[in-house]
Amino acid sequence: MTIHRAAWLLLCHRSQSHLASVGKFSLRSVPKYRCWWKDSTTALRKEAASYDGQRCFTLSRVAESKKDDVAPVPTPEEQQQTTLEIATKNGKLLVKTTLADSKLQEIVIEKPAADAPVPGGESATAQVAEADLKEQLAEKNRQLAKKRIRVDFSRSSLERNFITPVRAMSDFLLKPSDLETLPKTKRRSPYEQEPAITVYWRKDVEAKAIDVWGTRENLLKECLKREIEKKMHQQNIFTVKRRLRDYRREIGSRTNVVDSEPGLFGKSGKVVLIAIAINATNCVFKFGAWLYTGSHSMFAETIHSLADTINQLILAYGIHKSTQIADSDHPYGYSNMKYVSSLISGVGIFCVGTGLSFYHGIMGLVDPHPIDDFFWAFFILGGSLVSEGATLLVAINSCRSGAKALGMSFRDYVVRSQDPCVNVVLTEDAAAVLSVVLAATCMGLSTCTGSPIPDAVGSLLVGCMLGGVASFIIYTNVAALVGRSIRQENLDKINAELEADIMIRAIHDVKGIDMGNSLVRYKAEMDFDGRELTRVYLDKQDLNTLLEEVRTFQTIDELEAFLLKHGENIVDLMGGEIDRIEMKLRKKFPEIRHCDLEIL
């Protein structure tokens, strides 16, 4: 800056028409010295480069002469000196000029002696004062750091808790008008695609409740009184449910479905309804044939058809119940009712079908009776074979279409019991077709031999077949009810989509559970990328404003308040990012009904 001012003064001098131009220049630091160069520009640059912060330098002019000439030195009488004081932002400067014969000979720029940082001067005093101030601030910050209240994780406190208006009115018995005067804030909604919710500080709500009810004891007494009334109201739970059912009927409410399959009128429901109609018809005709012939094999077939009809009625109820929406008692819905009803069907087949078939078979061997004419029995068995075969074909086609939709083989679809109700119909009808063939064969042997023994053995064989089918149904449905994982290839696709998100560094403890009705519950522990999350937050901030705010901090209290404010905002942003990731997964994998993502 000093060199620039010297150049400015020089320019001002050259702008005066009565003064001669300067040909050669030299810069001189204190103590004064003279340097000579022919090129004035080169001289200025070299001396400026050698100037390392001295407090004074001199710019001199010497008249240009030839190589062997000696420049005349003007006498003191011929020289004229002028002093100029310039105020700068770093202090004052003295500019001394020397003129000889109306020509500029020398410029001296120096700091006044009063501003020089001599020991014991004002500058030294200012530096000492500034050092003392810094030391005082450092000591103050050290004391504040010692007094800071550390986080005690073992302490239980509700003072900083938020509370929703509904809880404020139910837990503290307040009215909406009581909450209007309380300070409130907006928080991110826990539900997807919902606006922010209004919450109150719990300590403010408690203080308001005590103010309304007089004392804390009065508030507790009123809460206890209302709790007793609530329990008395819940004692007659069946009456409450009946009234609720009547109310729904009055307003025309119907059970909503949770997926695209409309209950009994969907694919599974139609298969079950067809099976119910056919098996009920077969049961009636077989029962008549058994009354007419007294055949043990025909009795086993009658019991088989009756068991199938009852079990498929249970399946129909399970399909209807599985489409019911979730409620407070069952927050994950009723989709597992299909597996429950299928399990009951398996147990029913085993107990009723197998048990009664074995009983009549053993009684036929222990106490044989003469056989009657089996003509009408064979006729009914033939009709039953056709009807059971038609139901079996319907079930097979349904399983094939379901396996194709899921990209599975027919065998895996049946073994994994992806659609438990159709699976039960398939296995029952397959067993029914085989049992009809087996019963007809044994009855034919009894007719040819005239012995009731083959007929009794046929009843035992039908019972064994029913036991095998029941065991298979029980095994597959128990595995699903316990909590069966989805196929590994499907789980890998979901994991790959989650790991590809920019906010995720790694995922751990991944679980994908089949909930029934082709619904999946997905859970994963995520290692969140805090740097990327902070970048997203900073993208929404004015960094220049933040920088100016940080530069004004003097104490650690100011720094702590700044960090707490932005730390809370970053945590809220993390919740929003988790919601975004969950929505992205559900959009690409619609079968995910519940997505539980946790932060490590």
Secondary structure, 3 states (H helix, E strand, C coil): CHHHHHHHHHHHHHCCCCCCCCCEEEEEECCCCCCCCCCHHHHHHHHHHHCCCCCEEEEEEECCCCCCCCCCCCCHHHEEEEEEEEEECCEEEEEEEEEECCEEEEEEEECCHHHCCCCCCHHHHHHHHHHHHHHHHHHHHHHHHHHCCCCCCCCCCCCCCEECHHHHHHHCCCCHHHHCCCCEEEECCCCCCCCCEEEEEHHHHHHHHHHHHCCHHHHHHHHHHHHHHHHHHHHCHHHHHHHHHHHHHHHCCCCCCCCCCCHHHCHHHHHHHHHHHHHHHHHHHHHHHHHHHCCHHHHHHHHHHHHHHHHHHHHHHHHHHHCCCCCCCCCCCCCCHHHHHHHHHHHHHHHHHHHHHHHHHHHHHHCCCCCCCCHHHHHHHHHHHHHHHHHHHHHHHHHHHHHHHHCCCHHHHHHCCCCHHHHHHHHHHHHHHHHHHHHHHHHHHHHHHCCCHHHHHHHHHHHHHHHHHHHHHHHHHHHHHHHCECCHHHHHHHHHHHHCCCCEEEEEEEEEEEEECCEEEEEEEEEECHHHHHHHHHHCCCHHHHHHHHHCCCCHHHHHHHHHHHHHHHHHHHHHHHHHHHHHHHHHCCCEEEEEEEEC
